[in-house]
Amino acid sequence: MAVNENLRTPIVSVMGHVDHGKTSLLDRIRGSAVADGEAGAITQHIGATEVPIDNIVNKCGDPSLKDKFIVPGLLFIDTPGHHAFTSLRSRGGALADLAIVIVDVNEGFMPQTIESLHILKRFKTPFVVVANKIDRIHGWEANKNLPFLATYNKQSERVKSDLDNKLYELIGELYNIGFNSERYDRVNDFQRNIGVIPISAATGEGIADVLMILLGLAQRFLEGNLHYDATAPGTGTVLEVKEEKGLGTTLDIILYDGTIKKGDTIVVGSLGDPIQTKIRALLKPRPLSEIKAEEKFQQVSEVTAAVGVKISAPNLEGALAGSPVRVVSTDTIDAITEEIKSEIADVQIDTDTIGITIKADTIGSLEALVNELKKEDIPIRKANVGDVSNRDIVEVTAIEDPFFSVIVGFNVKILPDAKEKLQSTDVKLFLNDVIYRLIDDYKDWVKKQKELAEKEISDTITKPGRFQIMPDCTFRQSKPAVVGVKIIAGVVKTGVDITNADGEVVGKVKGLQMRGENISEAKIGMEVAMGIEGPTVGRQIKEEDTLFVNVPERHAKKMEHEIYDSMTADELEALDAFLAIKRRGNPFWAK
Ligand SMILES: Nc1nc2c(ncn2[C@@H]2O[C@H](COP(=O)(O)OP(=O)(O)OP(=O)(O)O)[C@@H](O)[C@H]2O)c(=O)[nH]1
């Protein structure tokens, strides 16, 4: 076997928590490749680094390996810190063919990394977990650039078991997220088990293993996805929309199929109609050896997938990160423009008539956010890509329902004028770069607002109460009647009307006293003296009678429909008993 000319380079993304070592790993992959000298030198792309197969084979020190591999190398997307990698899309699903999830072996998975794992699962992207910073394990003897097992076998038993324990913790965490995993050298079937590769980006230990396992995954699981047609019109995904000095707005794209040439007409998605424009220049980084040159970039006349390249063209303002970019001809321009339009609209239009407003940095991340919100049954009125703008605030201000006068932004910032505007409105803004934190924050806020609203209602309505006149406790017969009562459920306040067990109003509570002190309300369990305006004891009311607070129908409805969840068990019991009495005569009372 040898490299198959019909297969393109697999695209690999690296994801992980801040400071767990993404940059160091990529530097190590790049740096050691450079140090390997001429054979298969790495190529720097825009937003990506290509490591050719020769280079990887050299690193592993076994030239015979070369015949085993049929992919031309690996293309690492290397703009770390760009959280959206996980959600970048291509026609077939995820843009990245493979992923490395890096985790600090001493710290374990962080929320954002767990979110990345969920997205990888959804897209069925093959990946490895790289357990970084093994050199930090107490007593670790570093062996620069050795493969993992070679360096592991040189460690003391205590260090080995320390590492094994840490790996088991990671494996346990992965299990909880729904992945079976094992240390990579113990995995027999990479389709069923995720390989965990211990490495040190600082010392280079285990790096060769990472490259080999990725190649293995590519060979085994991706062959079908990697077939491409070099003569086809180029198709890619926008990584970033960037202002460049002297060039204006440019697109950094990953081209994953076909060829793209200077002068080609392309279509790219935007918030409005897709942009149709003509490529003024295709740009790649200058090689390191020409670092003294004035310009950062050099022009190329064409590139073929898979490649990272910068496109300079007119009218690119408003292009969307994450959007498709496609080369078109006069025959295909209309159809492809429509396709791109509907691809973007799919994400944006699938919204409800009422709901919250959401923003995200790319189409893919917007889609991920929409998915998670739908799972929680949170309605979305409007979803689009970009920072929170003044216009967003103005639109949301017009929404009357305070629970939906809300903007939730994932991986975006608020523009300065919008920030100013926000201060003078009741619009609630949530920003975060972890989706589930955003959702939790929104849910917590809604809960708190509901509690406040319920409290407001409950302070203004007549709550239910059931009480009994105690025997031998008539202090005054009438005008007002004064009797000793025990509150059985709920609450009785001064001023409320009271009814008998037939629902007939028998009087009004004039005053309440406990141990000689006036009180304004009596709750369950309390025994108090009650002055009742209206009845005479022995006629309308008698000792041992059960009486009720006369809850107005409107209040009863509010309790049943709006604040039921916030009422106590005994209040509910009193309400139910009162409703039962009222509904004896009228089944629709307070319905
Ligand atoms: N001891 C040790 N330190 C490491 C290793 N890998 C990374 N570091 C250190 O950890 C810190 C963070 O590493 P980075 O590579 O910048 O982490 P990152 O994930 O790219 O961080 P962001 O770019 O901020 O997301 C740096 O100080 C590195 O020197 C390792 O294997 N061993």
The ligand as an SDF file (V2000), in Angstrom:
LIG
                    3D

 32 34  0  0  0  0  0  0  0  0999 V2000
    4.5670   20.8240   32.7130 N   0  0  0  0  0  0  0  0  0  0  0  0
    3.8440   20.9520   31.6080 C   0  0  0  0  0  0  0  0  0  0  0  0
    3.3060   22.1220   31.2750 N   0  0  0  0  0  0  0  0  0  0  0  0
    2.5830   22.2120   30.1560 C   0  0  0  0  0  0  0  0  0  0  0  0
    2.3860   21.1040   29.3080 C   0  0  0  0  0  0  0  0  0  0  0  0
    1.6090   21.4990   28.2820 N   0  0  0  0  0  0  0  0  0  0  0  0
    1.3440   22.8080   28.4790 C   0  0  0  0  0  0  0  0  0  0  0  0
    1.9410   23.2490   29.6020 N   0  0  0  0  0  0  0  0  0  0  0  0
    1.8840   24.5980   30.1690 C   0  0  0  0  0  0  0  0  0  0  0  0
    0.5400   24.8990   30.4640 O   0  0  0  0  0  0  0  0  0  0  0  0
    0.2420   26.2540   30.1580 C   0  0  0  0  0  0  0  0  0  0  0  0
   -0.9050   26.3100   29.1720 C   0  0  0  0  0  0  0  0  0  0  0  0
   -0.5370   25.7090   27.9500 O   0  0  0  0  0  0  0  0  0  0  0  0
   -1.1120   26.1930   26.5550 P   0  0  0  0  0  0  0  0  0  0  0  0
   -0.5670   25.2870   25.5370 O   0  0  0  0  0  0  0  0  0  0  0  0
   -0.9200   27.6470   26.3750 O   0  0  0  0  0  0  0  0  0  0  0  0
   -2.6450   25.9270   26.8270 O   0  0  0  0  0  0  0  0  0  0  0  0
   -3.8610   26.1770   25.8650 P   0  0  0  0  0  0  0  0  0  0  0  0
   -4.8090   25.0840   26.1370 O   0  0  0  0  0  0  0  0  0  0  0  0
   -3.4050   26.3740   24.4770 O   0  0  0  0  0  0  0  0  0  0  0  0
   -4.4330   27.4930   26.4440 O   0  0  0  0  0  0  0  0  0  0  0  0
   -5.2960   28.5820   25.6540 P   0  0  0  0  0  0  0  0  0  0  0  0
   -4.6020   28.8690   24.3750 O   0  0  0  0  0  0  0  0  0  0  0  0
   -5.2800   29.7420   26.5980 O   0  0  0  0  0  0  0  0  0  0  0  0
   -6.6440   27.9640   25.4690 O   0  0  0  0  0  0  0  0  0  0  0  0
    1.5380   26.8530   29.6280 C   0  0  0  0  0  0  0  0  0  0  0  0
    2.1790   27.4950   30.6770 O   0  0  0  0  0  0  0  0  0  0  0  0
    2.3220   25.6350   29.1700 C   0  0  0  0  0  0  0  0  0  0  0  0
    3.6980   25.8610   29.2420 O   0  0  0  0  0  0  0  0  0  0  0  0
    2.9800   19.8620   29.6910 C   0  0  0  0  0  0  0  0  0  0  0  0
    2.8520   18.8330   29.0350 O   0  0  0  0  0  0  0  0  0  0  0  0
    3.6890   19.8490   30.8380 N   0  0  0  0  0  0  0  0  0  0  0  0
  1  2  1  0
  2  3  2  0
  2 32  1  0
  3  4  1  0
  4  5  2  0
  4  8  1  0
  5  6  1  0
  5 30  1  0
  6  7  2  0
  7  8  1  0
  8  9  1  0
  9 10  1  0
  9 28  1  0
 10 11  1  0
 11 12  1  0
 11 26  1  0
 12 13  1  0
 13 14  1  0
 14 15  2  0
 14 16  1  0
 14 17  1  0
 17 18  1  0
 18 19  2  0
 18 20  1  0
 18 21  1  0
 21 22  1  0
 22 23  2  0
 22 24  1  0
 22 25  1  0
 26 27  1  0
 26 28  1  0
 28 29  1  0
 30 31  2  0
 30 32  1  0
M  END
$$$$
